Structure formats: structure tokens, C-alpha cells
Amino acid sequence: MTFSSRGFPASSAENKAAVLAALNAAIAIASESGAPPLQHKAAAMLTEMLAMS
């Protein structure tokens, strides 16, 4: 199994799609809740995942 630099399993398209969906959800929730640190962290992780594509 291949792991990303942060240790997430991302070897299959299904796993990667699940991680991307979770990060998008975290960004939306943080935005609605007024939690900028969480929003920024999730956005940075999403950017990293997309760069690995």
C-alpha cells in the first residue's frame, strides 16, 4: 500500500476520493462554524493531496 507524506492510505482512487471528500467537508464545516485554524489546516492538506495527483 502506498501512503502519502502524512501517512494516509491513498493507493486507490476510492481511498483518495474519500480523503478528498472528508477534507472538503472539513473546510465547509470550519467555514460555517467560524474556525479559521481548522479551515486553513484542511485547505493545506487538500492542496497537498491535489498536488500529489
GROMACS elastic network, one bead per residue, 0.5 to 0.9 nm:
[ bonds ]
;  ai    aj funct       b0    kb
    1     9     6  0.69931   500
    1    10     6  0.79910   500
    1    11     6  0.59286   500
    1    12     6  0.88724   500
    2     7     6  0.88647   500
    2     8     6  0.85426   500
    2     9     6  0.62389   500
    2    10     6  0.62818   500
    2    11     6  0.50168   500
    2    12     6  0.87667   500
    3     6     6  0.75231   500
    3     7     6  0.51883   500
    3     8     6  0.53821   500
    3    10     6  0.57515   500
    3    11     6  0.68354   500
    4     7     6  0.51406   500
    4     8     6  0.53728   500
    4     9     6  0.66050   500
    4    10     6  0.64023   500
    4    11     6  0.86386   500
    4    49     6  0.79672   500
    4    52     6  0.81689   500
    5     8     6  0.75930   500
    6    45     6  0.89236   500
    7    10     6  0.87505   500
    8    15     6  0.89677   500
    8    16     6  0.88553   500
    8    19     6  0.82225   500
    9    12     6  0.81251   500
    9    15     6  0.68009   500
    9    16     6  0.77191   500
    9    19     6  0.88987   500
   10    13     6  0.73344   500
   10    14     6  0.82991   500
   10    15     6  0.54597   500
   10    17     6  0.87350   500
   10    19     6  0.80469   500
   11    14     6  0.85566   500
   11    15     6  0.69277   500
   11    16     6  0.72874   500
   12    15     6  0.53353   500
   12    16     6  0.62625   500
   12    17     6  0.85816   500
   13    16     6  0.50965   500
   13    17     6  0.59898   500
   13    18     6  0.85790   500
   14    17     6  0.51325   500
   14    18     6  0.62614   500
   14    19     6  0.87710   500
   15    18     6  0.51378   500
   15    19     6  0.63360   500
   15    20     6  0.86998   500
   16    19     6  0.51398   500
   16    20     6  0.61573   500
   16    21     6  0.85665   500
   16    49     6  0.83370   500
   17    20     6  0.51012   500
   17    21     6  0.60620   500
   17    22     6  0.85590   500
   18    21     6  0.51269   500
   18    22     6  0.61554   500
   18    23     6  0.86337   500
   19    22     6  0.51176   500
   19    23     6  0.61852   500
   19    24     6  0.86275   500
   19    46     6  0.86436   500
   19    49     6  0.85988   500
   20    23     6  0.51383   500
   20    24     6  0.61653   500
   20    25     6  0.85789   500
   20    46     6  0.66074   500
   20    49     6  0.75528   500
   20    50     6  0.84035   500
   21    24     6  0.51065   500
   21    25     6  0.61232   500
   21    26     6  0.85825   500
   22    25     6  0.50314   500
   22    26     6  0.61028   500
   22    27     6  0.86359   500
   23    27     6  0.62233   500
   23    28     6  0.86805   500
   23    42     6  0.57064   500
   23    43     6  0.73631   500
   23    45     6  0.74552   500
   23    46     6  0.61114   500
   24    27     6  0.51320   500
   24    28     6  0.63001   500
   24    29     6  0.86906   500
   24    42     6  0.76970   500
   24    43     6  0.79502   500
   24    46     6  0.75475   500
   25    28     6  0.50957   500
   25    29     6  0.60998   500
   25    30     6  0.84704   500
   26    29     6  0.51439   500
   26    30     6  0.59657   500
   26    31     6  0.83986   500
   26    38     6  0.77478   500
   26    39     6  0.70184   500
   26    42     6  0.64176   500
   26    43     6  0.87209   500
   27    30     6  0.51887   500
   27    31     6  0.60274   500
   27    32     6  0.86328   500
   27    38     6  0.74325   500
   27    40     6  0.78388   500
   27    41     6  0.86182   500
   27    42     6  0.58734   500
   27    43     6  0.65304   500
   28    31     6  0.50973   500
   28    32     6  0.62106   500
   28    33     6  0.85270   500
   28    39     6  0.77630   500
   29    32     6  0.51844   500
   29    33     6  0.59860   500
   29    34     6  0.84823   500
   29    35     6  0.83982   500
   29    39     6  0.81092   500
   30    33     6  0.50271   500
   30    34     6  0.59164   500
   30    36     6  0.66423   500
   30    37     6  0.83114   500
   30    38     6  0.59950   500
   30    39     6  0.50943   500
   30    40     6  0.88654   500
   30    42     6  0.88199   500
   31    34     6  0.53479   500
   31    35     6  0.62844   500
   31    36     6  0.69212   500
   31    38     6  0.86494   500
   31    39     6  0.62720   500
   32    35     6  0.78856   500
   33    36     6  0.87118   500
   34    39     6  0.86197   500
   35    38     6  0.56653   500
   35    39     6  0.62686   500
   35    40     6  0.87931   500
   36    40     6  0.59763   500
   36    41     6  0.84940   500
   37    40     6  0.52194   500
   37    41     6  0.61794   500
   37    42     6  0.86339   500
   38    41     6  0.51101   500
   38    42     6  0.60802   500
   38    43     6  0.84234   500
   39    42     6  0.52901   500
   39    43     6  0.60440   500
   39    44     6  0.85789   500
   40    43     6  0.50392   500
   40    44     6  0.60868   500
   40    45     6  0.86133   500
   41    44     6  0.51234   500
   41    45     6  0.62423   500
   41    46     6  0.86030   500
   42    45     6  0.50654   500
   42    46     6  0.60738   500
   42    47     6  0.85678   500
   43    47     6  0.61150   500
   43    48     6  0.85721   500
   44    47     6  0.50953   500
   44    48     6  0.62228   500
   44    49     6  0.86845   500
   45    48     6  0.50348   500
   45    49     6  0.61887   500
   45    50     6  0.86309   500
   46    49     6  0.50868   500
   46    50     6  0.61480   500
   46    51     6  0.85319   500
   47    50     6  0.51599   500
   47    51     6  0.60972   500
   47    52     6  0.87163   500
   48    51     6  0.50833   500
   48    52     6  0.63911   500
   49    52     6  0.52507   500
   49    53     6  0.68792   500
   50    53     6  0.53382   500
